[in-house]
Amino acid sequence: MTTPEPAPEHRPVLVVDYGAQYAQLIARRVREADVYSEIVPHTLSTEQILAKNPVAIILSGGPSSVYADGAPRVEPGLFDAGVPVLGICYGFQAMAAALGGTVAKTGLREYGSTDVSSSGAARSILEGTPEHQNAWMSHGDSVQAAPDGFDVLASTAGAPVAAFAHEGRGLYGVQWHPEVKHSRHGQQVLENFLFKGARLHPNWTTRDILEEQVERIREQIGDARVICGLSGGVDSAVAAALVQRAVGDQLTCVFVDHGLLREGEAEQVERDFVAATGVKLHVANEQERFLDALAGVSDPETKRKIIGREFIRAFEEAERAIMSEAEAHGEKIRFLVQGTLYPDVVESGGGEGAANIKSHHNVGGLPEDLQFELVEPLRTLFKDEVRAVGAQLGLPAEIVGRQPFPGPGLGIRIVGDVTRERLELLRKADAIARAELTAAGLDTEVWQMPVVLLADVRSVGVQGDGRTYGHPIVLRPVSSEDAMTADWSRLPYDLLARISNRITNEVDGVNRVVLDVTSKPPGTIEWE
């Protein structure tokens, strides 16, 4: 299946990825300036990059030294194509080396917060930022001499040339990372490049996204029937709502209620989502099937496989029923809606070639031999853009703002085997934690807060007049931009105290609440 290209008015700013942990963040920051961006691998040739018709190019950072064997190189011809280019960190050094500048080790590495001094005369992409500013560095090599014709804009203690510009050629570079929030004036630097250096106009908005995607979906589907698996999460809900907006009753959604969702989430799908969209919904009530299959199983990988297997079986049964109904009316279901996001496309190799149905988009993965063509209306979007589109579509805030939730659901937030009683216990604890987080106004500051039941662990406690042996509950609040890395959220002590007091007072069988203060890496966000 061929993925539709962006509309002509949204020619991309290409972010060339040199192995940076922040390549996706650069693309996000460009989009936050209302300019369309895409990520491409550094292995593309100059000819392949230019064939994508970019309006500008950003060379990302990366872990290599420009002089190391096998280090990625930039072909000098890229800078003669008349396309504005910004180099960041490694991309800055690679640009300098390709154009005849000098890059060398000074013995002064700079990592983290660094003081940057800039010339008052030559401001260029630093216009509107202080002459002395704090920026985030991560480099061992430094640019010692700029290429001929370039103005040196800034320096640091460890980098004699920390930024440069050649206005006539539209070429710019900075040693620091303007895309990270630790660089206080970084967004200004990026926007100076986009709007002054590259002379672009902000034209990438959620309204544009919605209208363009609706037209593409109509063009792709025509008058055929389409099916979508709803998980209860943001991605599948927004993807389904977009397709519903485009083709109406040609879409049927399938919701497999496996009994592993959080409190109120099944009802939100069956009631609120249908009310907001008018979608045709087929509900498969399969709680007993999943509980029976999971009985006595505590190994996390085995649980995942069982949940995935049973989901496939339940989905296939629902699919057969819907297809039989369609065939009775002389119709055939040709398309399957998939909630693929842009980070998924990038991490799977940029989406080159035919699209695959990948397991992490669904509960354990849909069957590989489903004979459908894929509709992926979100594959050019980041999570925050998906939420914005969902709000434009009129989806309830409870769905649009929902924290990321794993496909296997509470089944992998119970450390131990899954039972009806343990699920109810965990649902109550989770509902309390989420309610208190919302009441504190911290929903948007915390990326995700898994609540975990240590079902195979009991700890001694004192409740009422006696000793108890109850289960511990783990709170795992994390802050992140994309879930690739995460840090534990520093929630107020008073909030943590309220959550702990309520859970231990209101949830039978729990006598201890603990806080997970591990970052990712080394820990993952989920426990299982």
N, C-alpha and C positions, 0 to 999 in steps of 0.2 A: 504494500500500500504506500502511496506517495503522500507525504504530508504537505498540505498547501503552504506556499511561501507567504511571508508577510506581504501586505498590500504595498504597491509601489511607493506610496508616500511614506512608508515606514522602512526605508532602506536602513540596514543596521549599522550601529557602531559595533565593530567586531572587537572582542576581547580575546587576544591570542594568549592561550594558557601555557605557561612555561613550567607547569607543575606547582603552581602557587596554591596555598591553602585558602587564599582570598580571591581567586578568580571569579567565583560566583558572586562574591560580595561586590566586586568592581561592577559587574553587570547589573546588580541590584541598585547600586548607587546611581548608575547612569539612568536607569529606569525611574528612579525617584526624582530625577530631574525632568521627567516626562519625555525621555528620548529612548527609542527602541534599541535594545542591545542583544547580542548573541555571543556565545563563547565558542571558539574554535581551537583545536589542538595546534601546538607549535609545529607539528609534523607536516602541516599543509605547506605547499610551496607558495611563493609569492604569486604565481599565476593563479593558483586555486583560491587564495585569499581574495585577490582582486576580482575574480570571477563572481564572488558573492556581492559585488557592487556596494562596498561599504561607503558610508559617508564619512567615517573616521575610524581609526584603529587605535587600540590601547594594548600595549605590550605589558603583560602582567609580571609580577615577581616570580621567583622560583628559587629552589635550593642550591643550584649549581654555581660554580665559579666560571666566568666566561672563558677562562684559559684551561679549564679541566678537559681531559680527553672525553670526547663524546658529549660535551656540553651543547645545549641547543644554540644554534646560530640564527642570526637575522640576515637575510640576503640584502645587500646594499640597494638593490633595485627596488625594494619596497618603498624606500624613501624618495624615489624619483618618480613615483606614480601620480603625484599631485594630490594624494589623500592625506589629510592631517593625521599626525601620529603623536601619541603620548606614551613615553616609556616610564614604567614604575619599577623601582628597585632593580631586580635583575634585568627587566626590560629596558630600563634606563642605561644600565651598563652595557648591555648587548648593543643598543643603539649607538652608544659612544664608540664602542670598539669597531662596529661595522663602518662608521663614518670617519675613522681615522683618529679618534680621541685616544686617551691613555687610561687604561684601567689597571690597577695594581693593588697588592696587599700593602697596607700601611702599618700593620701591626696594631691598629686601633679599631677594634670591632665595635659596632654600635647596635645594641639590642634594646628595644623598649623605648621609653620616653626620652627624647633627645632635643636639645636646644638647637634651633635653626636660625641663622642670621641671614637676612636678605638685603640686597642693595636697594637703596632708595631710588636710584636712577632707573634701573632696568627692572620693571615689575612684571610685565607680561602676564603669565598665568597665576602670578602671586598677587595680582592687583586685588585690593580689598582685604588683604590679610596683613597682620602686623609684621614689622620688620624683624622682630624677634618673636618667634612662636615655638610652641612645643609640638613635636610630631613623633610618630611611631616609626622607629627604624628597626631593620633586621638585616644586617649585612656585615661581611668580613672584608670583601674587596671594596675599593672606592674609585671613583673617577678622579684621576689626578689632573688631567688636562682635557678641556672640551674640544670637540672637532672644530676645524676652521670655520669661521663665520658664525659660530654660536656665541650668544651672550651668556655669561655665568650669572645666574640669578640668586644663588644662595650657597652657603657653606656651613659646615659643622666642624667640631673639633676633629672628627675622624674622616671627614669627606671634604676636601678642598673645593670640589664641584658637587654640590648637593642638588642643584637644579640648573637647567639651561634651556635656552630657546633659540630657534632660528625662525623669526616671524615670517620672513620672506618665503620660506619653504613649508611653513606650517608644522614644524617639528619641535617637540617639547619633551622634557623629561624631569622627573624628580626622584631622588634617592629614597625618600620616605614613602609610607603607605597612606595616601590620602583617603583611601576607601574605609579605613577603620575609624571607629569613633574616638579612639585615643588621639588621633590627629585632629585637634579641635577645629581647624580651619580647612580640613581636607575636602569637604563637599564644595567649598568655595573654589578650591583649586580645580577640581573636576569640572565644575560648571563654567569656570573661566575657559578651560580647554574646549568644552563643548560649544559654548555660545559666543566666545570671542575668537578663540583660536580656529575652531572648525566652522564657526558661523552657522550653527544649526539652530533650529527652532523647536521649542517644546511642543510635540504633537502626539505623544503616546499617553493616552488617558484611558481609564477604565470604560468610559462611554464608547471610545473608539474600539476598544477590545471587544466589547459586547456586540456592537453592531457588525463588526467585521466577522466575528465568529459565527453569528447567526446566519450571515450570508453564505459563509463557507459550508456550514452544516447543511443548509438547504441545497446547495449545489452538489455536495457529496451524496446525500441521502436520496434526493429526489422524492418520489412518492413511495419509497420502500418502507417496510416496517423495521423497527429498531428496538433492541432490548438493552437494559442497563441494570447492573447489580448495585443496589444501594446498601452501603455498609452502616450508615448513620453518621459517617464522618463528613468533613467539610468538602473534600475533593470530589467524592462521588455525588454529593448533593448538588454542588455547583455545576458539575458536568451534566448531570441529568436535567437541571433547571435550564441550562443553556440549550440543550437539545429540545426540551419541551417548548421553549420559546420559539425555536426554529420550525419544528415540524408537528407540534401539538400531539394529537391522539395517535400519530404513527409510532409514538414511544410507549413502551410498557416497562415499568421498573419492577424489579424483583427484590424484595427484602427478606432475607433469610434471618429470622429471629432465632439465634442459637442460644439465647438465654445467658450470654456472657457480656452483655452491655451494662453500662452504669445505670443508676436509678433514673428513670424518666426518659431515657434515650430512645427506647423502642416506641414509646408513645409519641415522642416528637417526630419520628419518621412517619408513623402511621397517621398522625393527626395533623401536626403543624406543617409538615412538608407538603402533604397533599393539599391542605387548605391554601398554602401560599402559591402553589404551582398548578393545581388542577390535574396533576399527572395521574395516569392509570397505574395503580399499585397492586401487585400480586404479593401477598404476604404468606410466607411459608413458616408456620409455627413449629419449630423443630427443637424446642428446649429438651424434651425427653430424649430425643435421639442423641444429642451431644452429651447429656449427663450420663446416659448409659454407656456411651463409647469411652468416656473419660474415667469411668469408675475404677478406682484403685491405681491410677496412673499418676506418678509424681515427677518422672523425668521430664524436664522442660521441652527437650527436642521431640520426645515422643508425643507430648501433649500437642505441640504445634502441628505435627504430622497428622495426628488424629483429627484435630479441628479442621485442618485443611482438607483432609479426605472427606469428612462428613459434609463440609460446606460444598465441595464439588458435587457430591451425590445429591444434596438437597437442591442445589442450583440446577442440575441437569433434570431433575424431576419437574421443577417449576418450568424450566425451558421447554420440556416436552409438552406440558399442558398448554403453554402459551402458543407453541408452534402448531399444535393440533387445532386450537381455536382459529389461528390465522389461516391454516389450510382449509378449514371448513368454509371460510369466506373467500377462498381462491387467492390467498395472499401468502407471502413467504417472508420470514424475518431474515434480512441480509446483514444487518449491522449490529455491532456490540459497542456500547459506550464504555470508554476506559478513562479513569481519572488521572492519567499520567501528567506529572508536573515537569517543568523545565529542568530542575535538578536531577530528576530521574533520567531524563534524556541525556544530559551531560555525563552523568556517572556511568551510563551504559554505552559510552562511546560516541556521544553526539547525535544519536538517532540516525546514523547512516544506514541506509538499506531498509529492509522491511521491519516494521514494528513488531515487537514481541509482547505477549501478555506476561507480565512479570509478577511473581508471587507476592512481592511486598505491597502491591497495590490492592490486594484482595486478601480475604481470609485464607491464607495458605495457597492461594493461586487458583485461577480457573483452569479447566482442562486445556491442554495444549492443542487438542484436535477439534476444538469448537470451530465449526465452519462459518465463521463470520468475518466480515471486513471491520476493521477497527475505526471508531470515531473517537478522536482524542482532542477535544476542544480546549484543553488546558495545557497542552504540551509546550507552549511557548511562555508559560506564566510561572512566576514564583508564588509562594504561599500567600504573601501579603496581597498580591494582585488578585489571587483567586478569591480571597475574602472580600476584596473591594468589588469584584464582579458579582459575587453573591449578594452583597448589599444592594447593588444596582438592580438586581433581579427581584428584589423584595423578599428574599429569604429571611426567616426569623433570626434575630440576633443570637439566640441560643444555639442555632446551627452554624451560622457564619463565624461566630467567635469561639466555637468549640476547640478546646485544646487537642493536639494530635493524640490519637488513640490507636493502639496496635490492633491489627486485624483479628488476632486470636482473643482479643478482649481481656476480660478479667481472668481468663483461664491461665494467662502467664503472669498475672499479678498475685496469684496464690502460690506461694512456695510450698509445694506439697500437692496431694491429690485434690481434685475438684469435687466438691459435694454441694448440694443445694443449700445446706446450712451455712457452709463457708462462703458461698457466693452472696447470700443475704447479709451475712456479717460484714463482708467487705463492701458491699453496696452502701450500707448504712454509714460506715466509716468514711468512705469516699464522698458521699453526699454531704456529710458534715464539713469535711475539709474544703470542698469546692464552694459550699455556701459561705463559709467564713472568709475564704479568699475573695469571693465576689463582694461581700459586705465591706471588706477592707479596701476595695477599689484597686486590687492588684492583679486582676485578670490579665490585663494587657502587658504587665511587666514580667509576668512569669510565663515562659514558653509552654511549660507542661509541669504538672505535679502528679505523677503516679503515686497512688496509695497502695501499699503492698501488704499483704497478710502473710506473716510467717507461720503458716499452718502447722508445720512440723516442729515448731519451737514453742515451748511453754516456759513462762517465767513466773516466779513467785511474786505475789502482791498482797496488799491488805485492802480489802473493800468491805465496808460495813464493820462487823465485829469479828471477821474471820480472815484467814489466809486463803488466797486464791492462786490457782495455777492457770493463768490465761495466756492468750496469744499476744505477741507484740505486733503492732502496726507500724510500718515504716512510711514516713513522709519523704518524698523525693522531688522537691521543687527545684527546677532548673531554669536557667536563662540561656537563650541561644538565639541565633539568627536563622539557622538552617538545619539544626540537629546534628550537623557533622561534628561540631565541637560544642561543649556546653559547660557551664559552671553552675554550682549550686547557688540558688537564690538566697540572699540574706534577708529572710523575712523578719519582720519585727518580732521581738520576744513576746510582746503581749498577744500578738496574733497566734503564735505557736502555742502559747499557754491556753488560749481559748479553744483551739482545735483539740489539744491534748485533753483538756478537762471535759469537753463535750463528748469526745469519743469514749473515754474511759467511764464516763457517767452514763452514757446513753446506749452504748453497744455492748450487749451481753457477751462475755467470753474474751473481752480485751481488757488487760490491766496495765498495759505499757505502750507508750507512743515514743518512737525514736526518730531522729532526723538524720538523713543521709547527706553528708557534706563532702562527697567525692565528686571531682570534676570528670568530664569526658574529654580525652582519655585521662586516667586509665580505666575508669568505670564506664559502663554504658548507661543510658538513661533508664531503660527497663532493667529489672533484676533478672529476668529469665529470657 
